[in-house]
Amino acid sequence: MIYLLLLFALLFPAALGAQGWPQVVYDAGQRIWFLSNEQIEASYALNEKGQFRLSSLGRKNGKQWVTGGAPVSSPVWFDVDGTILDQDTAWELIETHGESTQRDGLRHIITLRNAAAKAEVVVRLEMHSGQPFIRTSCAYRNLDAAPHYIGGAAFLNIALDPQQQEVRAFYVNQFQQIFTEFDRVPSQLFEPRETSVSPGQPVSLFTGAYAEQCTWLAIADPTGRGIVFGWEADARSTVTVSVDDQSQAVRIQGGPWPLHAPVAPGEGFSAPAAFLGLYQGDWDEASYRTHRYVEAILATPLPDDNFPYMMFDTWGYGQGIWESGLEQMAYLTAQLGVETFIVDLGWARQIGDWEEDPTKFPKGLRAFSDLVHRLGMKLGLHFVPVEAASESAVIKQNPDWASSVNNDYFYAVSICLSNVPTQTWLRQAAMNVVLQYDVDWFVQDGENPVKECSKSTHTHDPANSNWDNSVNGIDAFMDFMRGSFPRVGWENNADGGTMSTFSAVNRYTTFGSCDACEDLDRRRSVWGMTYVFPPRFISRYMPEPPTKFTTRSSMFGGPWILMQPITQWSPEQIELVRQEIALYKSLRGIIREGKVFHLLGPPDGYTISAIESFHPDRDAGVIFVYRPDSPKTSQVIYPRGLNPQGAYRVSFQESRDAVVLSGAELMQDGVDVKLPTKDFAEIVYISPLN
C-alpha cells in the first residue's frame, strides 16, 4: 500500500509546473518514505531490524551523497539518561501519515516506539515546492512512569559519501567583542572561514547566543557539488564535521550543549529543527539557495514592500534626550525621508521600569508617538527584555528573579526569562508598552539573550538554563509578542549580532550586525553576514558624520539607521543625506531580492572591495565599489550572474560614463570603475538593454 499526498495539487495549483511540486510518498510494503522534487531526492527506511535510517540522498541524475543506506545515519539521535537512541536502535512503527504545511510544503509524520527504552519518537520530514531542501525535526516522549533526562539531542546526525573526493567546509563567525579600558573592540566580525576536512582534522563550530559561529555550514567537493546546512537553535550548540579514517564517510553531527532537560512521565522534548539543501557552484551559490529558502519558508514575512526601512536612532545623543529636542529631530527626519524614528535607551524611567521618564516627557511619550505618526513615520523604542536595573521596582520586589550569572548591561542585572513568574511579568510589561505608546518597532538590546542561571529557586532545572532560557525564555517571549502584535517589527540586536541564528529569522524582522560601528566594520559585517542571511536581516547603524562614503557603507543590506546628532548638521549635510536616502530607497528592492556576489576580497580598510546584488528575474544588478585608503584610482570589476547572451547597459552613480556590452563580455573582460579619491564609493548599475 502506498500513500501519495495529492492535497498540495488541490490547494496550490499555481505552484505546479516548472519548479516542480514536491512528492511525499510512503511505501508501506517496504517501509520506505520518499521525498522528491525537481531539485532533490531523499528516502528514509525502517529496515528489517527496525532501524530507522536515511536510505538515499542526492539530485536527480546527479551526485548521490547516500545510496542504499550507506553510509549509515539517522535523523534520530537522543541521549536519554546515558542511553543513546539513534540509527542502531530497534523501533516499532506505530503510525505514519502525510500532511500539507504552510508555504507550499508537504510533510511525513512518523511515530516510532522502543518498548525497552520506554521511549517514543516522532520524526517530521518536510519538503517545499521549488526548494532543494529537506527540513527535519525529532521529538522524544517519555513512556515511563519515572522522569528521564535528555543529555543530548542532535538536530544534525548525517553521514555522507564524498565518493573519494576531498571535502571543504565553509562557515561564518558571529559578532563578538572584547572590553578594553576605553572601549569595546570587535574580536570577531562575521569572518568567513574555509577549511579542508580530512581524517584527524575535524571542523568544530560553537553556535547560538553569545557563541562563536552562525548556525550555518556549507560543504563541497572540488567540482562544486555541495550541501548546505542550517539549524534553528538560539541555545548554544556544538556542530562537528569529521571524516572517518576507514570509510572516508563525512559525518555532520550537532546539538544543543550543554543540555540537561528533564522529561516527566508522558511529557515530551522537541529537538531543534534543521535543514539541508543541495547546490552546484561556489559558496555564493550555497548562500543564495539558503537566502531563497529562508525567505520563502522560514523567515518572518516582510512587513511591506518598502522594507528594509530607512531609520533614525537617537543614540547619537546618548541618554540625553528630551521631549522638545525629540520633536525637533522628528520634523527633520521626516523631511529627510526617514520611515522609522527610534527612541533609544533613556526614554524609560530605568531599565525594567518600562514607563516613560516624566521629566523627559512632560506631555507624555504617547503625545510624541502621535506626532511621529502624524509625520508619516513609525515609532520604534529601545527595549531590554533580559535585564532590569537593580533599583527597578521589579528587582526590588523580586530580587530572586535575577539570574545567577550577571552580564552587567548599563548597570542593570540579568533576569532569568525561563523562570515562569519572570516571563509572566515581562509579557505584561511589554504588552503595556505597545498599547500605551502605540509602538510599531522594537530594538531588542541587552547582553546575551540566553541567560545562564543555576538557581534552584526558579521553575527551570538548575542545570538546563542554556536550553530553558532559549526555548522557554527569549523564544517564548518573542513568540508571545509576535502572536499578540503581528504588525510590530523587531530587531534582534543583542548588543550586536551575537545571536545570529535560523531560530531568530522566524521571530525577528531584521538583525543587528555590529551595532554602532564605523564604516569599515559595517562593510565587513555585510560581507560575512550575506553568506548566511538574506540582506534584509543585516541592519547597520551609522554613527559618523555623513559623506557619500559613510552613507554608501550603510546601504547594502537591511535597514539603514542614522545614529547622529542630526540637529547639529549643516544645510549641506542635510541635503546630502536627503539625496542619499532617496538613492537607498531606489536600490533596496534589488538588494533585498537579488543574488549576492562577493567580488574582489573582503573589506580591510586598505584595498578596494566590491559587493554585487543581481536580480535574476529583473535581469538587472547593482555593484557597490569602495576605495578606502588605497592608492589605486580605478579598479576593473567583473560582474557575475549575468546572462551571457544578454545585452546590458552599464552606468555609474558618480560618472557619466556608460557602456553597452554582452553579459559574456562583462563577466570575462570586466568594467573599469573610476575611483578618483580615497574614501570614494561608486555604485555601478547593470541594466538589460531592452
Beta strands, then each sheet from edge to edge (+ up, - down):
strand 1: 2-4
strand 2: 23-27
strand 3: 32-36
strand 4: 41-46
strand 5: 52-58
strand 6: 64-66
strand 7: 78-80
strand 8: 83-85
strand 9: 92-101
strand 10: 105-114
strand 11: 119-128
strand 12: 133-142
strand 13: 148-153
strand 14: 156-160
strand 15: 167-172
strand 16: 175-179
strand 17: 184-189
strand 18: 192-197
strand 19: 203-207
strand 20: 216-220
strand 21: 225-231
strand 22: 237-243
strand 23: 250-256
strand 24: 261-263
strand 25: 268-270
strand 26: 274-280
strand 27: 310-313
strand 28: 340-343
strand 29: 348-350
strand 30: 353-356
strand 31: 378-383
strand 32: 387-389
strand 33: 412-414
strand 34: 441-444
strand 35: 489-492
strand 36: 510-511
strand 37: 540-542
strand 38: 560-562
strand 39: 595-600
strand 40: 609-615
strand 41: 620-627
strand 42: 634-637
strand 43: 647-652
strand 44: 658-662
strand 45: 671-674
strand 46: 680-688
sheet 1: 1+ 2- 3+ 4- 5+ 6-
sheet 2: 8+ 7- 13+ 24-
sheet 3: 9+ 10- 11+ 12- 25+
sheet 4: 9+ 10- 11+ 12- 26+ 21- 20+ 15- 18+
sheet 5: 14+ 23- 22+ 19-
sheet 6: 16+ 17-
sheet 7: 36+ 35+ 34+ 31+ 28+ 27+ 38+ 37+
sheet 8: 29+ 30-
sheet 9: 32+ 33-
sheet 10: 39+ 40- 41+ 46- 43+ 44-
sheet 11: 42+ 45-
end
